[in-house]
Amino acid sequence: MTAPAGRPRARSPGEAFPPDDVATMRIALALARRGLGNTWPNPAVGAVVWTPGPDGPVILGRGWTQPGGRPHAEPVALAQAGAAARGATLSVTLEPCSHFGKTAPCSHAILDAGIARVVSAIEDPDPRVNGRGHIMMRAHGVTVSVGVLASEARWANRGFIKRIVEGRPMVTLKLARTADGYAAACAGPRLMITGPEAAARVHLMRAQHDVVLVGVGTVLADDPLLTCRLPGLEHRSPVRVVLDTTLRTPPGARIVATAREVPTWIVAALDAPGAAETALAQAGAVVIRVPRAPDGAGLDLLAALAALSARGVTRAFCEGGPRLAESLALAGQVDAVEILTGPDRLGRPGLPSIGPALAQIIERDPQMERGEAVPLGRDAWRSYARRR
Ligand SMILES: NC(=O)c1ccc[n+]([C@@H]2O[C@H](COP(=O)([O-])OP(=O)(O)OC[C@H]3O[C@@H](n4cnc5c(N)ncnc54)[C@H](OP(=O)(O)O)[C@@H]3O)[C@@H](O)[C@H]2O)c1
């Protein structure tokens, strides 16, 4: 059976792609990761212009989506390659765009540069593209191969794809827990569970997300800043989002007091007091209103996530607390989980870090891939990812 004209030919499972196509796509995926958290609402894409050489591909140009989503990866890589792009191959982690937005479409730039062949990981689900970029380039004589490292590229683009297809951002949950499984003590001062290596890892993850999300319980208990404070990456702090049904967040909380430097959005119920909104807005925070949950317990999470998506958010990093984490699990909105386990036991009953719905996801959901436990200083770090 032949594929419809202009559509990528589906590969059978065991059919291998040429090694140079795979190697250059790996480079393009690594470049794409540089933009994570920094390109929304656009996807973080990587592109490589190359030509075959006796010892493997010769790289002529590299590009990744620039802060704010423009320029796209392809024109950056093409500009670096210059005249050498004529007759060369371009490997790209997402189908080049074909529509006129604020800039000319990348597929036009590719044709203008004289690229002979495009190796693309996946189609762009954006209805304005959705295969048209590939069709257009084929129609102009460019050879197009689609599907190289497709599952890796789908994962790298998961936030963008989820926003386009479902109208919600990808959610990564981060939990720190004691060796006996607690997120916090029931009362008393904040528990320091993990060490400096884990903190650095968490700050890097903040930089790779569009927003960091917490419930108001965490703001009231810990008064966190939730910024990225890694040297050199301070400018990569995500927007801070608090789910706060009745606007209990104090205007003096650090997350509000710093809202003019790093944006803070507070999601509240439609009937939350207007006076509290005024005080928070005067301090620099933005209040977003959504309905309450149908059962009355907090906010309607799907509506809250849809409201973030409507503002362009593709990747949300949830740092707790346990109540919000469990609600996200119950709502089926957990795409990845990062668990950091400290070496010390609490040694008395505290707040369990993992509720029953989340335990079900990480222990029994066949779609959750479980990574190896990796040591981070004195702590252990394990990742789970919903790759399908
Ligand atoms: N170890 C860790 O990784 C970690 C991380 C964060 C926090 N903590 C600890 O956890 C404790 C706070 O726990 P927590 O569970 O109360 O905090 P939380 O999950 O941050 O906040 C829960 C609050 O968020 C609001 N909320 C609004 N909509 C919600 C929804 N759909 N689902 C869930 N919550 C919603 C609710 O308050 P309203 O109804 O008033 O809006 C709810 O009480 C603190 O002791 C903190 O130190 C530990």
The ligand as an ORCA input file, in Angstrom:
! r2SCAN-3c Opt
* xyz 0 1
  N       8.778     17.560     50.480
  C       8.283     18.233     49.487
  O       8.607     17.963     48.307
  C       7.314     19.324     49.760
  C       6.973     20.221     48.738
  C       6.066     21.206     49.014
  C       5.513     21.326     50.277
  N       5.888     20.461     51.252
  C       5.301     20.555     52.588
  O       3.927     20.252     52.467
  C       3.203     20.981     53.439
  C       2.036     21.658     52.754
  O       1.251     20.622     52.242
  P      -0.136     20.830     51.527
  O      -0.488     19.533     50.925
  O      -1.092     21.493     52.450
  O       0.241     21.960     50.474
  P      -0.148     22.252     48.973
  O      -0.501     21.041     48.232
  O       0.936     23.143     48.495
  O      -1.437     23.176     49.125
  C      -2.695     22.602     49.274
  C      -3.708     23.711     49.157
  O      -3.781     24.162     47.813
  C      -5.078     24.667     47.577
  N      -5.686     24.065     46.410
  C      -6.483     24.727     45.532
  N      -6.958     23.905     44.620
  C      -6.474     22.680     44.906
  C      -6.660     21.428     44.298
  N      -7.436     21.246     43.219
  N      -6.046     20.367     44.844
  C      -5.249     20.513     45.932
  N      -5.052     21.675     46.554
  C      -5.669     22.778     46.034
  C      -5.931     24.239     48.804
  O      -6.099     25.350     49.661
  P      -7.311     26.350     49.396
  O      -8.557     25.510     49.335
  O      -7.274     27.316     50.493
  O      -7.038     26.964     48.082
  C      -5.069     23.225     49.501
  O      -5.263     23.175     50.874
  C       4.155     21.944     54.076
  O       4.516     21.430     55.328
  C       5.342     21.940     53.156
  O       6.545     22.156     53.858
  C       6.768     19.475     51.027
*
